[in-house]
Amino acid sequence: MTTMDVRGRSLVLIDTRRVAIPATTEPFVVREKFGAAPFRIEGFSFDFYRWFFGKVEPPAPWTMLQFADLGAHAADGSVLEGLGDAAGITLTQVYALMVLQLRRGQGVLHQAGKANICYVPDASGVLRVVSFIQARSEDGWQMHARAPVTNPYRWYAGSRLFFKCP
């Protein structure tokens, strides 16, 4: 268990691990990639569609991401403070995690209704919280996005958080 203290607040992370994300050689066009994904997406929230479907990310080198489960309920503000510069990842990386899950069957993503959480800059460069949850049918994913600081929602303990390696 890891505890990050920031200005008297604690972010408790359980079982921090790493996952390799393969390099990409072409720009990642969100609308095209998620529209023709090899895995099933049961739905996008209106905000995900609005903030991300116009986004294009450049080709990316091979990277490592860290992930851990929240050890206690936490709001986005305290998560962002605890992660600092490690908070923002890309939709290219999120997509890669979903492809790895599909290929391995049992990948690193939470399944059965538990949230996978990350913070991603939208098409305008504004950092948004992106959550993706396996649909109740267990055949696909539901993709959500919202403004992290303005929404007081608290993530449940056990939600899986993805972030950059230091």
N, C-alpha and C positions, 0 to 999 in steps of 0.2 A: 504494500500500500504506500502511495506517495501522497504527501500533503504539501501543497503550495500555499504559503502565506503571503498575502498581498494586503498591506494596510490593515492588518488585523483580521482580515477575512481569510478563510481557508477554503481551498478547492481540493477535495479529497478524490484521488484517482486510484482505482484498484487495478492491479495487474497490467502495468504499462508494457506494451509490446510494440514491435515494428513490423511493417509489411512493405515489400518492394513493389514499386509502381513502374512498369515498363516505360521506355521512351516512346515518344510519338514522332512521326516524321512529317505529318501534315497538320495544317490548322484544324482545330477542333471546333466545328460549327455546331453549336448546341442544338439548334432546331433539327438539323439533319441527323446527328448522332442519336439523340434521344427519340427522335421520330421513327428511326429504323433500327432500334436497339435489338441485339440478339436475345435480350431478356424481356419479359413482359412488364410494361408499366400500366397499371390500372388507372392512374390518374395523376394530373398535375394540379396543384392549387393555382388559383388565379394569379397570385403574386409570383409564384415560380415562373409561370408562363410570361407574365408581364415583365419581370426583371431579368430573366435569363434567356428567353428564346431568341433574342436579337444578338446574343453574345457570340463572339468568335475568339478563341484562345489560340495563341501561337503554339507551334510544335514545342514539346517539352522534353528535357533530358530524363534519363532514368533517375528516380528519386526514392527516398524512403519516407514513409509516414509513420507516425506513432499513433497508437490508439489505446484507450483505456476506458473502463467503465466508471461512471460517477459513483463515488462511495456514499454520497448523500445528495438530497435534493439540492439543486442549484439553479439560480436564474442566469440568464445570458450575461448580464453585467459582471457577475462575479466570475463566471467562466472566462470571459474575455480578459478580465484583469489578471486572472491566474495564469492564462496562457501567454499573455503579452504578444510579442512578435510571432510566436509560433501558431497563432490562431488561424490565419488565412490559408486555405488550400484552394485548389482549382476544381472546376467541374470535370476537367479531363481526368483528374485523379479520382473523383467520385465515380465516374463512369468506369474507370479501370477496376476499382474495387468491386463494382457490380458484375463486370465481366469475369473477374477472378472467382467470384462467388458462383457464377454459372458454371464455370469450367471445373471447379473443385468440388462442387456440391456443398460441402461444408466449408465455407470460407471464413473470413474474419468479421463479416457483417452479422449484426443481430438479426434474428428471425423471430417468427411467432409473435408479432405485434410490438416488439421492443424497438425503441427509437435509435437510429444511427444519426449522429449530429455532427455538423461541421460548419465552419464559417467561410463563405466564399464571396469575393467581390462580384457584384452584378455587372451588367453591360455598361453601367455608368461609373463603375469603380467603387460603389458603396458596398461596404461589408454587410452581408445578410446572413442570417442563420438558415441553413438548408438541413432539413431532416428528411430521411427516407425510411419508410416503415414497410415491412412486408405486409401485403394486403391480407385480409382475413381468409381469403380463398387459398392463400399460400402459393398462388401461382404467379404473383407479380408484386410490384412495388408501387407505393403511393409517394409522390414527391411533393414536398411542401417548402415554402420559403416565407420568411417574415423579417421584419426589422428587429434586430436583436435588442437594442437598448430601450426602445419605446414600448416593448411588450413585456409585461411583468411575469409572463409564464415561467414556471419553474419546472425544469426537467426532473424526472423521477430518478432516484438512485437506481443504478443498473443500466441507465441509458449509455450507449457507447459513443464516445467522443473521438473524432479523428483530427489530428493536427500535425504541423510540421515538426521534423526532428530539429533539435538545436544545432 
